[in-house]
Amino acid sequence: MSELDTTKPETAAAPSAADTESGGRRKALFIVFLVVVIDLLGFGIVLPLLPLYANNLLGPHYPVETHRLLHGIVLGALMASFSFMQFLFAPIYGRISDRIGRRPILLLGLAGSVVFYGLFAYASHIGFAGEPRLALVLILVARVGAGVAGATISTAQAVVADCTSFATRARGMALIGIAFGIGFTCGPILCFFSFVVPSKAAPGIAASLLSLIALLLAVALLPETLRTSGTAAGRRDWIRFGATLEVLRTPVVGALVVTFFLATFAFGSLESTLALMNQFLLSAGRVLRMEEMSDEQLEDVIRKSSLIFAFVGLVLMLVQGGIYRRFVSRVGEMRFLRAGVALMLLGLCAVIATLLAVHGGILTETAVVIPLALVILAVLVTGFAVMTPSVQALVSKRSDPTRQGEILGVNQSMSALARILGPAIGSFLFFVELSHVMPYVAGAALMAVVLVLTLRLPQE
């Protein structure tokens, strides 16, 4: 006889405490997923605009022909400031969330996104209305502020860790990756269509409004998920500068964090030069300088860059939502991690071969080059898509439950550092020689090191 047969009807109909808790966790996961999606839509809207806006705002007073160093410094600051703030604040937010809870940290980050995307919109407006210098300063402030606000992604990962078991941890972490994929797919598409509005402030306003929607949604529906007593967390200072070194010295966890850092470094180098590589492939092996481009060409570059970012996001979303979450329980996080690293290495080698073929005149037909490039990019992104949640899940499962926020924050912080160094070094290496392969040669070398490192890690 089953257990239900011996239970009184009224007792059987009442939900158990476990059922209620399980439902609350599912609700928290769903709300965090929606919040991250909406917030990242704003990030995806702004990202393709930054380098092109900055060059145009500098141009009238500081022509690139005579101020190349200044252009490089300003562009580097705008692109790196966001990730640098994440590098600094992700472990701090994670540590504080271990003590006071996840909900207030996420709400703080969303409120910051509303303010600083709004500032970006205002700066974009005045920059093209006759105040380019003030606009550049305000855009830099907006990027710094948005980086501080966006450092709460590691806290969202901690929510996932709070709401999942060991068996479902990887599937839960993939939700954050799917949210990134949706944000990077739809955000650039919204940027693409924002040009129908005759205002340079339109993308920033759209990003700010989306963050406001996410904030209101979180205020109304997001529950607190931290279940520990907070005693262990309470004995620690909120700011501990030795936390990163402590995590890196931890067996297995330290190696996983280094793996994530190196792989993100290689991917960030590719990501930051993607628009330039696209122009190289479309222009028969030539990259146009800003001063050689008309307004129509500039807008065309922005549109194509937006669509490329959207393609990257679409692949990320489909792989993590349709493949990874479905098969990770059978394949395992470690096998997916190694497969992802191998695919990234293969993709970077294919990028090198394609660029050399275009530079050497072997590949000249756009109808062949572009589909080939998209296939290679899909391989690369697939590798990154299965590698990322695998690392996050493995780090979480091997961490002290009372320090989930802190350790995931350190992992996210190292990823942010990689997104500073990868684009900075990749952008420099892109122009070292005429075939433009050096960023990808360096990336392939890093991924070969990562592959060896992951093969030395113990099986789950």
DRENDO-1510 file (C-alpha; in Angstrom, 1 decimal, always signed):
<recs>
REC; n; res; u; v; w
REC; 1; MET; +0.0; +0.0; +0.0 .
REC; 2; SER; +1.4; +3.4; -0.9 .
REC; 3; GLU; +2.0; +6.2; +1.6 .
REC; 4; LEU; -0.9; +8.2; +0.2 .
REC; 5; ASP; -3.3; +5.4; +1.0 .
REC; 6; THR; -2.6; +5.7; +4.7 .
REC; 7; THR; -2.8; +9.5; +4.8 .
REC; 8; LYS; -6.0; +11.4; +5.8 .
REC; 9; PRO; -7.4; +13.2; +2.8 .
REC; 10; GLU; -7.2; +16.7; +4.4 .
REC; 11; THR; -3.6; +16.0; +5.4 .
REC; 12; ALA; -2.7; +14.8; +2.0 .
REC; 13; ALA; -4.2; +17.8; +0.3 .
REC; 14; ALA; -2.1; +20.3; +2.4 .
REC; 15; PRO; +1.3; +21.2; +0.9 .
REC; 16; SER; +4.2; +20.1; +3.0 .
REC; 17; ALA; +6.9; +22.5; +4.2 .
REC; 18; ALA; +9.3; +20.9; +1.7 .
REC; 19; ASP; +6.9; +21.5; -1.2 .
REC; 20; THR; +6.4; +25.1; -0.1 .
REC; 21; GLU; +10.2; +25.7; +0.2 .
REC; 22; SER; +10.8; +24.0; -3.2 .
REC; 23; GLY; +8.1; +26.3; -4.8 .
REC; 24; GLY; +9.7; +29.3; -3.2 .
REC; 25; ARG; +13.1; +28.4; -4.6 .
REC; 26; ARG; +11.7; +27.9; -8.1 .
REC; 27; LYS; +10.0; +31.3; -7.9 .
REC; 28; ALA; +13.3; +32.9; -6.8 .
REC; 29; LEU; +15.2; +31.3; -9.7 .
REC; 30; PHE; +12.6; +32.4; -12.2 .
REC; 31; ILE; +12.5; +36.0; -10.9 .
REC; 32; VAL; +16.3; +36.3; -10.8 .
REC; 33; PHE; +16.4; +34.9; -14.3 .
REC; 34; LEU; +14.0; +37.6; -15.5 .
REC; 35; VAL; +15.8; +40.4; -13.6 .
REC; 36; VAL; +19.1; +39.4; -15.1 .
REC; 37; VAL; +17.7; +39.2; -18.6 .
REC; 38; ILE; +16.1; +42.6; -18.4 .
REC; 39; ASP; +19.1; +44.2; -16.9 .
REC; 40; LEU; +21.5; +42.7; -19.5 .
REC; 41; LEU; +19.2; +43.9; -22.3 .
REC; 42; GLY; +20.3; +47.4; -21.2 .
REC; 43; PHE; +24.0; +46.4; -21.2 .
REC; 44; GLY; +23.6; +44.8; -24.7 .
REC; 45; ILE; +22.0; +48.0; -26.0 .
REC; 46; VAL; +24.9; +50.2; -25.0 .
REC; 47; LEU; +27.9; +47.9; -25.7 .
REC; 48; PRO; +28.1; +48.2; -29.5 .
REC; 49; LEU; +27.9; +52.0; -29.3 .
REC; 50; LEU; +30.8; +52.9; -26.9 .
REC; 51; PRO; +33.9; +52.8; -29.2 .
REC; 52; LEU; +32.2; +54.4; -32.1 .
REC; 53; TYR; +30.5; +57.2; -30.0 .
REC; 54; ALA; +33.8; +58.0; -28.3 .
REC; 55; ASN; +35.8; +58.3; -31.5 .
REC; 56; ASN; +33.2; +60.6; -33.0 .
REC; 57; LEU; +33.0; +62.8; -29.9 .
REC; 58; LEU; +36.8; +63.1; -29.7 .
REC; 59; GLY; +37.2; +63.8; -33.5 .
REC; 60; PRO; +36.1; +67.5; -33.7 .
REC; 61; HIS; +38.6; +68.7; -31.1 .
REC; 62; TYR; +41.3; +66.0; -31.2 .
REC; 63; PRO; +41.7; +64.6; -34.7 .
REC; 64; VAL; +42.9; +61.0; -34.7 .
REC; 65; GLU; +45.7; +61.8; -37.1 .
REC; 66; THR; +47.5; +63.9; -34.4 .
REC; 67; HIS; +46.1; +62.4; -31.2 .
REC; 68; ARG; +46.2; +58.7; -31.7 .
REC; 69; LEU; +47.5; +58.1; -28.1 .
REC; 70; LEU; +44.7; +60.1; -26.6 .
REC; 71; HIS; +42.1; +58.2; -28.7 .
REC; 72; GLY; +43.6; +54.9; -27.5 .
REC; 73; ILE; +43.6; +56.0; -23.8 .
REC; 74; VAL; +40.0; +57.3; -23.9 .
REC; 75; LEU; +38.7; +54.2; -25.7 .
REC; 76; GLY; +40.6; +51.9; -23.3 .
REC; 77; ALA; +39.2; +53.7; -20.3 .
REC; 78; LEU; +35.6; +53.5; -21.6 .
REC; 79; MET; +35.9; +49.8; -22.4 .
REC; 80; ALA; +37.9; +48.8; -19.3 .
REC; 81; SER; +36.2; +50.9; -16.6 .
REC; 82; PHE; +33.1; +48.7; -16.5 .
REC; 83; SER; +35.0; +45.5; -16.0 .
REC; 84; PHE; +37.5; +47.1; -13.6 .
REC; 85; MET; +34.6; +48.1; -11.3 .
REC; 86; GLN; +33.2; +44.6; -11.4 .
REC; 87; PHE; +36.7; +43.3; -10.6 .
REC; 88; LEU; +36.7; +45.4; -7.4 .
REC; 89; PHE; +33.1; +45.1; -6.3 .
REC; 90; ALA; +32.0; +41.5; -7.2 .
REC; 91; PRO; +33.8; +39.9; -4.1 .
REC; 92; ILE; +32.7; +42.8; -1.9 .
REC; 93; TYR; +29.0; +42.4; -2.9 .
REC; 94; GLY; +29.3; +38.6; -2.5 .
REC; 95; ARG; +30.8; +38.9; +0.9 .
REC; 96; ILE; +28.1; +41.4; +2.1 .
REC; 97; SER; +25.3; +39.2; +0.6 .
REC; 98; ASP; +26.6; +36.3; +2.7 .
REC; 99; ARG; +25.9; +38.4; +5.7 .
REC; 100; ILE; +22.8; +40.6; +5.0 .
REC; 101; GLY; +21.2; +38.6; +2.2 .
REC; 102; ARG; +21.0; +38.5; -1.6 .
REC; 103; ARG; +17.9; +40.6; -2.1 .
REC; 104; PRO; +19.2; +44.1; -0.9 .
REC; 105; ILE; +22.4; +43.7; -3.0 .
REC; 106; LEU; +20.5; +42.9; -6.2 .
REC; 107; LEU; +18.1; +45.8; -5.6 .
REC; 108; LEU; +21.0; +48.2; -5.1 .
REC; 109; GLY; +22.6; +47.1; -8.3 .
REC; 110; LEU; +19.4; +47.5; -10.3 .
REC; 111; ALA; +18.8; +51.0; -8.9 .
REC; 112; GLY; +22.3; +51.9; -9.9 .
REC; 113; SER; +21.7; +50.6; -13.5 .
REC; 114; VAL; +18.7; +52.8; -13.8 .
REC; 115; VAL; +20.6; +55.9; -12.8 .
REC; 116; PHE; +23.8; +55.3; -14.8 .
REC; 117; TYR; +22.2; +54.2; -18.0 .
REC; 118; GLY; +20.1; +57.4; -17.7 .
REC; 119; LEU; +23.3; +59.4; -17.4 .
REC; 120; PHE; +24.7; +57.7; -20.5 .
REC; 121; ALA; +21.5; +58.8; -22.4 .
REC; 122; TYR; +22.0; +62.4; -21.2 .
REC; 123; ALA; +25.7; +62.3; -22.1 .
REC; 124; SER; +24.9; +60.9; -25.6 .
REC; 125; HIS; +22.4; +63.7; -26.2 .
REC; 126; ILE; +24.7; +66.6; -25.2 .
REC; 127; GLY; +27.7; +65.1; -26.9 .
REC; 128; PHE; +26.1; +65.3; -30.3 .
REC; 129; ALA; +24.5; +68.6; -29.5 .
REC; 130; GLY; +27.7; +70.5; -29.1 .
REC; 131; GLU; +29.3; +69.5; -25.7 .
REC; 132; PRO; +31.6; +66.6; -26.7 .
REC; 133; ARG; +34.2; +67.0; -23.9 .
REC; 134; LEU; +31.6; +67.1; -21.1 .
REC; 135; ALA; +29.8; +64.2; -22.7 .
REC; 136; LEU; +32.9; +62.0; -22.7 .
REC; 137; VAL; +33.5; +62.7; -19.0 .
REC; 138; LEU; +29.9; +61.8; -18.2 .
REC; 139; ILE; +30.0; +58.7; -20.4 .
REC; 140; LEU; +33.1; +57.6; -18.4 .
REC; 141; VAL; +31.3; +58.3; -15.1 .
REC; 142; ALA; +28.3; +56.3; -16.4 .
REC; 143; ARG; +30.5; +53.3; -17.3 .
REC; 144; VAL; +32.1; +53.4; -13.9 .
REC; 145; GLY; +28.7; +53.5; -12.2 .
REC; 146; ALA; +27.2; +50.8; -14.4 .
REC; 147; GLY; +30.2; +48.6; -13.6 .
REC; 148; VAL; +29.7; +49.1; -9.9 .
REC; 149; ALA; +26.0; +48.3; -10.3 .
REC; 150; GLY; +26.6; +45.3; -12.6 .
REC; 151; ALA; +29.0; +43.6; -10.2 .
REC; 152; THR; +25.9; +42.0; -8.6 .
REC; 153; ILE; +25.9; +39.3; -11.2 .
REC; 154; SER; +27.9; +37.1; -8.7 .
REC; 155; THR; +25.2; +37.7; -6.2 .
REC; 156; ALA; +22.6; +36.4; -8.7 .
REC; 157; GLN; +24.9; +33.3; -9.0 .
REC; 158; ALA; +24.8; +33.0; -5.2 .
REC; 159; VAL; +21.0; +33.0; -5.4 .
REC; 160; VAL; +21.2; +30.1; -7.8 .
REC; 161; ALA; +23.5; +28.3; -5.4 .
REC; 162; ASP; +21.1; +28.9; -2.6 .
REC; 163; CYS; +18.2; +27.5; -4.6 .
REC; 164; THR; +19.7; +24.4; -6.1 .
REC; 165; SER; +21.1; +21.1; -4.9 .
REC; 166; PHE; +24.5; +19.6; -5.9 .
REC; 167; ALA; +22.7; +17.5; -8.6 .
REC; 168; THR; +20.9; +20.6; -10.1 .
REC; 169; ARG; +23.6; +23.2; -9.6 .
REC; 170; ALA; +25.0; +23.2; -13.1 .
REC; 171; ARG; +21.5; +23.5; -14.6 .
REC; 172; GLY; +20.9; +26.4; -12.3 .
REC; 173; MET; +24.1; +28.2; -13.3 .
REC; 174; ALA; +23.2; +27.7; -16.9 .
REC; 175; LEU; +20.1; +29.9; -16.3 .
REC; 176; ILE; +22.5; +32.9; -15.8 .
REC; 177; GLY; +24.2; +32.0; -19.0 .
REC; 178; ILE; +20.9; +31.8; -20.8 .
REC; 179; ALA; +20.0; +35.2; -19.4 .
REC; 180; PHE; +23.3; +36.6; -20.7 .
REC; 181; GLY; +22.5; +35.0; -24.1 .
REC; 182; ILE; +19.1; +36.6; -24.3 .
REC; 183; GLY; +20.5; +40.0; -23.2 .
REC; 184; PHE; +23.3; +39.8; -25.7 .
REC; 185; THR; +20.9; +38.7; -28.5 .
REC; 186; CYS; +18.0; +41.2; -28.0 .
REC; 187; GLY; +20.0; +44.1; -26.6 .
REC; 188; PRO; +22.0; +44.7; -29.7 .
REC; 189; ILE; +18.9; +44.2; -31.8 .
REC; 190; LEU; +17.2; +46.9; -29.8 .
REC; 191; CYS; +20.2; +49.0; -30.4 .
REC; 192; PHE; +19.9; +48.3; -34.1 .
REC; 193; PHE; +16.3; +49.5; -34.2 .
REC; 194; SER; +16.9; +52.4; -31.9 .
REC; 195; PHE; +18.2; +54.3; -34.9 .
REC; 196; VAL; +14.7; +54.8; -36.1 .
REC; 197; VAL; +14.4; +57.4; -33.3 .
REC; 198; PRO; +16.1; +60.7; -34.3 .
REC; 199; SER; +18.0; +61.0; -31.0 .
REC; 200; LYS; +21.4; +59.8; -29.8 .
REC; 201; ALA; +19.9; +59.4; -26.3 .
REC; 202; ALA; +17.4; +56.8; -27.4 .
REC; 203; PRO; +19.6; +53.7; -26.7 .
REC; 204; GLY; +20.5; +54.9; -23.2 .
REC; 205; ILE; +16.9; +55.8; -22.4 .
REC; 206; ALA; +15.8; +52.3; -23.4 .
REC; 207; ALA; +18.5; +50.7; -21.3 .
REC; 208; SER; +17.5; +52.8; -18.2 .
REC; 209; LEU; +13.8; +52.0; -18.6 .
REC; 210; LEU; +14.6; +48.2; -18.9 .
REC; 211; SER; +16.6; +48.4; -15.7 .
REC; 212; LEU; +13.7; +50.2; -14.0 .
REC; 213; ILE; +11.4; +47.4; -15.1 .
REC; 214; ALA; +13.8; +44.9; -13.6 .
REC; 215; LEU; +14.0; +46.9; -10.4 .
REC; 216; LEU; +10.3; +47.1; -9.9 .
REC; 217; LEU; +9.9; +43.4; -10.7 .
REC; 218; ALA; +12.6; +42.5; -8.1 .
REC; 219; VAL; +11.0; +44.8; -5.4 .
REC; 220; ALA; +7.6; +43.2; -5.9 .
REC; 221; LEU; +8.5; +39.5; -6.4 .
REC; 222; LEU; +12.1; +38.6; -5.4 .
REC; 223; PRO; +12.3; +36.7; -2.1 .
REC; 224; GLU; +15.4; +36.4; +0.1 .
REC; 225; THR; +17.2; +33.1; -0.5 .
REC; 226; LEU; +20.0; +33.2; +2.0 .
REC; 227; ARG; +19.2; +30.4; +4.5 .
REC; 228; THR; +22.3; +30.2; +6.7 .
REC; 229; SER; +22.4; +31.8; +10.1 .
REC; 230; GLY; +25.0; +34.3; +9.1 .
REC; 231; THR; +27.2; +33.6; +12.1 .
REC; 232; ALA; +30.2; +32.6; +10.1 .
REC; 233; ALA; +29.7; +35.4; +7.6 .
REC; 234; GLY; +29.2; +37.9; +10.4 .
REC; 235; ARG; +32.7; +37.3; +11.9 .
REC; 236; ARG; +34.4; +38.4; +8.7 .
REC; 237; ASP; +35.0; +41.9; +7.5 .
REC; 238; TRP; +33.0; +43.0; +4.5 .
REC; 239; ILE; +36.2; +44.0; +2.7 .
REC; 240; ARG; +39.0; +41.4; +2.8 .
REC; 241; PHE; +41.8; +42.1; +0.3 .
REC; 242; GLY; +43.4; +38.6; +0.8 .
REC; 243; ALA; +40.2; +36.8; -0.2 .
REC; 244; THR; +41.3; +36.3; -3.8 .
REC; 245; LEU; +44.7; +34.8; -2.9 .
REC; 246; GLU; +42.9; +32.6; -0.3 .
REC; 247; VAL; +40.5; +31.3; -3.0 .
REC; 248; LEU; +43.4; +30.8; -5.5 .
REC; 249; ARG; +45.3; +28.7; -3.0 .
REC; 250; THR; +42.3; +26.4; -2.4 .
REC; 251; PRO; +42.8; +23.0; -4.0 .
REC; 252; VAL; +40.8; +22.5; -7.2 .
REC; 253; VAL; +38.8; +25.7; -6.7 .
REC; 254; GLY; +41.9; +27.8; -7.3 .
REC; 255; ALA; +42.7; +25.8; -10.5 .
REC; 256; LEU; +39.1; +26.3; -11.7 .
REC; 257; VAL; +39.2; +30.0; -11.1 .
REC; 258; VAL; +42.5; +30.3; -13.1 .
REC; 259; THR; +40.9; +28.2; -15.9 .
REC; 260; PHE; +37.9; +30.6; -16.0 .
REC; 261; PHE; +40.3; +33.6; -16.0 .
REC; 262; LEU; +42.4; +32.4; -18.9 .
REC; 263; ALA; +39.5; +31.3; -21.0 .
REC; 264; THR; +37.6; +34.6; -20.5 .
REC; 265; PHE; +40.9; +36.4; -21.3 .
REC; 266; ALA; +41.0; +34.6; -24.7 .
REC; 267; PHE; +37.3; +35.1; -25.4 .
REC; 268; GLY; +37.4; +38.8; -24.4 .
REC; 269; SER; +40.3; +39.4; -26.8 .
REC; 270; LEU; +38.1; +38.0; -29.6 .
REC; 271; GLU; +35.0; +39.8; -28.5 .
REC; 272; SER; +36.7; +43.2; -28.4 .
REC; 273; THR; +38.0; +42.9; -31.9 .
REC; 274; LEU; +35.0; +41.2; -33.5 .
REC; 275; ALA; +33.7; +44.4; -35.2 .
REC; 276; LEU; +37.1; +45.1; -36.6 .
REC; 277; MET; +37.5; +41.5; -37.8 .
REC; 278; ASN; +34.1; +41.7; -39.5 .
REC; 279; GLN; +35.1; +44.9; -41.3 .
REC; 280; PHE; +38.3; +43.2; -42.4 .
REC; 281; LEU; +36.4; +40.2; -43.8 .
REC; 282; LEU; +33.8; +42.4; -45.5 .
REC; 283; SER; +36.4; +44.8; -47.0 .
REC; 284; ALA; +38.6; +42.2; -48.8 .
REC; 285; GLY; +41.3; +42.3; -46.0 .
REC; 286; ARG; +41.2; +46.0; -45.1 .
REC; 287; VAL; +40.2; +47.8; -41.9 .
REC; 288; LEU; +38.9; +51.3; -42.5 .
REC; 289; ARG; +40.1; +54.1; -40.2 .
REC; 290; MET; +37.5; +56.3; -38.5 .
REC; 291; GLU; +38.5; +59.3; -40.6 .
REC; 292; GLU; +37.9; +57.4; -43.8 .
REC; 293; MET; +34.3; +56.6; -42.9 .
REC; 294; SER; +31.3; +58.7; -43.8 .
REC; 295; ASP; +28.3; +59.0; -41.4 .
REC; 296; GLU; +26.5; +56.3; -43.4 .
REC; 297; GLN; +29.5; +53.9; -43.2 .
REC; 298; LEU; +29.7; +54.5; -39.4 .
REC; 299; GLU; +26.0; +53.7; -39.0 .
REC; 300; ASP; +26.5; +50.6; -41.1 .
REC; 301; VAL; +29.4; +49.5; -38.9 .
REC; 302; ILE; +27.2; +50.0; -35.8 .
REC; 303; ARG; +24.4; +48.0; -37.3 .
REC; 304; LYS; +26.6; +45.1; -38.4 .
REC; 305; SER; +28.4; +45.0; -35.1 .
REC; 306; SER; +25.0; +44.9; -33.3 .
REC; 307; LEU; +23.9; +41.9; -35.4 .
REC; 308; ILE; +27.2; +40.1; -34.7 .
REC; 309; PHE; +26.7; +40.6; -31.0 .
REC; 310; ALA; +23.2; +39.4; -31.4 .
REC; 311; PHE; +24.4; +36.3; -33.2 .
REC; 312; VAL; +26.9; +35.6; -30.4 .
REC; 313; GLY; +24.1; +35.9; -27.8 .
REC; 314; LEU; +21.7; +33.7; -29.8 .
REC; 315; VAL; +24.2; +30.9; -30.0 .
REC; 316; LEU; +25.0; +31.3; -26.3 .
REC; 317; MET; +21.3; +31.1; -25.4 .
REC; 318; LEU; +20.5; +28.1; -27.6 .
REC; 319; VAL; +23.5; +26.1; -26.4 .
REC; 320; GLN; +23.0; +26.7; -22.7 .
REC; 321; GLY; +19.2; +26.4; -22.9 .
REC; 322; GLY; +18.8; +23.6; -25.4 .
REC; 323; ILE; +21.9; +21.5; -25.0 .
REC; 324; TYR; +23.7; +22.1; -21.7 .
REC; 325; ARG; +20.8; +22.1; -19.4 .
REC; 326; ARG; +19.4; +19.0; -21.0 .
REC; 327; PHE; +22.5; +16.9; -21.0 .
REC; 328; VAL; +24.7; +18.1; -18.2 .
REC; 329; SER; +23.3; +15.6; -15.7 .
REC; 330; ARG; +24.4; +12.8; -18.0 .
REC; 331; VAL; +27.6; +14.2; -19.3 .
REC; 332; GLY; +28.8; +15.9; -16.1 .
REC; 333; GLU; +30.3; +19.4; -15.6 .
REC; 334; MET; +34.0; +18.3; -15.9 .
REC; 335; ARG; +33.5; +16.6; -19.3 .
REC; 336; PHE; +31.5; +19.7; -20.5 .
REC; 337; LEU; +34.3; +21.9; -19.2 .
REC; 338; ARG; +37.0; +20.0; -21.1 .
REC; 339; ALA; +34.8; +19.8; -24.3 .
REC; 340; GLY; +34.2; +23.6; -24.1 .
REC; 341; VAL; +37.9; +24.4; -23.8 .
REC; 342; ALA; +38.7; +22.1; -26.8 .
REC; 343; LEU; +36.0; +23.8; -28.9 .
REC; 344; MET; +37.4; +27.2; -28.1 .
REC; 345; LEU; +40.9; +26.1; -29.1 .
REC; 346; LEU; +39.6; +24.7; -32.3 .
REC; 347; GLY; +37.6; +27.8; -33.1 .
REC; 348; LEU; +40.6; +30.1; -32.5 .
REC; 349; CYS; +42.8; +28.0; -34.8 .
REC; 350; ALA; +40.1; +28.3; -37.5 .
REC; 351; VAL; +39.9; +32.1; -37.0 .
REC; 352; ILE; +43.7; +32.3; -37.6 .
REC; 353; ALA; +43.5; +30.1; -40.7 .
REC; 354; THR; +40.6; +32.2; -42.1 .
REC; 355; LEU; +42.3; +35.5; -41.6 .
REC; 356; LEU; +45.5; +34.3; -43.2 .
REC; 357; ALA; +43.5; +33.0; -46.2 .
REC; 358; VAL; +41.8; +36.3; -46.6 .
REC; 359; HIS; +45.0; +38.3; -46.2 .
REC; 360; GLY; +46.8; +36.1; -48.7 .
REC; 361; GLY; +44.0; +36.4; -51.3 .
REC; 362; ILE; +43.0; +32.7; -51.1 .
REC; 363; LEU; +39.5; +33.6; -49.8 .
REC; 364; THR; +38.0; +36.6; -51.6 .
REC; 365; GLU; +34.3; +35.9; -52.1 .
REC; 366; THR; +32.2; +37.5; -49.3 .
REC; 367; ALA; +29.5; +34.9; -50.0 .
REC; 368; VAL; +32.0; +32.2; -48.8 .
REC; 369; VAL; +33.9; +34.2; -46.2 .
REC; 370; ILE; +31.0; +35.4; -44.1 .
REC; 371; PRO; +29.1; +32.0; -43.7 .
REC; 372; LEU; +32.5; +30.4; -42.9 .
REC; 373; ALA; +33.2; +33.1; -40.3 .
REC; 374; LEU; +29.8; +32.6; -38.7 .
REC; 375; VAL; +30.2; +28.8; -38.4 .
REC; 376; ILE; +33.6; +29.3; -36.8 .
REC; 377; LEU; +32.2; +31.9; -34.4 .
REC; 378; ALA; +29.4; +29.5; -33.5 .
REC; 379; VAL; +32.0; +26.8; -32.6 .
REC; 380; LEU; +33.9; +29.3; -30.4 .
REC; 381; VAL; +30.8; +30.6; -28.6 .
REC; 382; THR; +29.5; +27.0; -28.1 .
REC; 383; GLY; +32.8; +26.2; -26.3 .
REC; 384; PHE; +32.5; +29.2; -24.1 .
REC; 385; ALA; +28.8; +28.5; -23.5 .
REC; 386; VAL; +29.4; +25.0; -22.1 .
REC; 387; MET; +32.6; +26.0; -20.3 .
REC; 388; THR; +31.2; +28.9; -18.3 .
REC; 389; PRO; +28.4; +27.2; -16.3 .
REC; 390; SER; +30.5; +24.2; -15.7 .
REC; 391; VAL; +33.2; +26.2; -14.0 .
REC; 392; GLN; +30.6; +28.2; -12.0 .
REC; 393; ALA; +28.9; +25.0; -10.9 .
REC; 394; LEU; +32.2; +23.2; -10.0 .
REC; 395; VAL; +33.4; +26.2; -8.0 .
REC; 396; SER; +30.1; +26.4; -6.1 .
REC; 397; LYS; +29.9; +22.7; -5.3 .
REC; 398; ARG; +33.4; +22.7; -3.9 .
REC; 399; SER; +32.9; +25.9; -1.7 .
REC; 400; ASP; +31.9; +26.4; +1.9 .
REC; 401; PRO; +28.1; +26.9; +1.8 .
REC; 402; THR; +28.5; +29.9; +4.2 .
REC; 403; ARG; +30.9; +31.6; +1.7 .
REC; 404; GLN; +29.1; +31.0; -1.6 .
REC; 405; GLY; +28.7; +34.7; -2.3 .
REC; 406; GLU; +32.3; +35.5; -1.5 .
REC; 407; ILE; +33.9; +32.7; -3.5 .
REC; 408; LEU; +31.6; +33.1; -6.5 .
REC; 409; GLY; +32.4; +36.8; -6.2 .
REC; 410; VAL; +36.1; +36.2; -6.5 .
REC; 411; ASN; +35.5; +33.9; -9.5 .
REC; 412; GLN; +33.4; +36.7; -11.1 .
REC; 413; SER; +36.1; +39.3; -10.1 .
REC; 414; MET; +38.8; +37.3; -11.9 .
REC; 415; SER; +36.5; +37.0; -15.0 .
REC; 416; ALA; +36.1; +40.8; -14.9 .
REC; 417; LEU; +39.9; +41.2; -14.7 .
REC; 418; ALA; +40.2; +39.0; -17.8 .
REC; 419; ARG; +37.7; +41.2; -19.6 .
REC; 420; ILE; +39.9; +44.2; -18.8 .
REC; 421; LEU; +43.2; +42.6; -19.9 .
REC; 422; GLY; +41.8; +40.6; -22.8 .
REC; 423; PRO; +40.3; +43.5; -24.8 .
REC; 424; ALA; +43.2; +45.8; -23.9 .
REC; 425; ILE; +45.9; +43.4; -25.2 .
REC; 426; GLY; +43.7; +42.0; -28.0 .
REC; 427; SER; +43.0; +45.5; -29.4 .
REC; 428; PHE; +46.8; +46.3; -29.4 .
REC; 429; LEU; +47.8; +42.9; -30.9 .
REC; 430; PHE; +45.2; +43.3; -33.7 .
REC; 431; PHE; +47.2; +46.1; -35.4 .
REC; 432; VAL; +50.7; +44.5; -34.8 .
REC; 433; GLU; +50.7; +43.1; -38.4 .
REC; 434; LEU; +48.6; +43.2; -41.5 .
REC; 435; SER; +46.9; +39.8; -41.3 .
REC; 436; HIS; +45.5; +40.8; -37.8 .
REC; 437; VAL; +45.9; +37.2; -36.4 .
REC; 438; MET; +48.0; +38.0; -33.3 .
REC; 439; PRO; +45.1; +38.3; -30.8 .
REC; 440; TYR; +43.9; +34.9; -31.8 .
REC; 441; VAL; +47.3; +33.3; -31.8 .
REC; 442; ALA; +47.7; +34.5; -28.2 .
REC; 443; GLY; +44.2; +33.3; -27.4 .
REC; 444; ALA; +44.9; +29.8; -28.9 .
REC; 445; ALA; +48.1; +29.6; -26.9 .
REC; 446; LEU; +46.2; +30.4; -23.7 .
REC; 447; MET; +43.5; +27.8; -24.5 .
REC; 448; ALA; +46.2; +25.1; -25.1 .
REC; 449; VAL; +47.4; +25.9; -21.5 .
REC; 450; VAL; +43.9; +25.7; -20.2 .
REC; 451; LEU; +43.2; +22.4; -21.9 .
REC; 452; VAL; +46.3; +20.9; -20.2 .
REC; 453; LEU; +45.2; +22.4; -16.9 .
REC; 454; THR; +41.7; +21.0; -17.1 .
REC; 455; LEU; +43.0; +17.5; -18.0 .
REC; 456; ARG; +44.9; +17.5; -14.7 .
REC; 457; LEU; +41.8; +18.3; -12.6 .
REC; 458; PRO; +40.2; +15.4; -10.8 .
REC; 459; GLN; +37.1; +13.9; -12.3 .
REC; 460; GLU; +33.8; +14.7; -10.4 .
</recs>
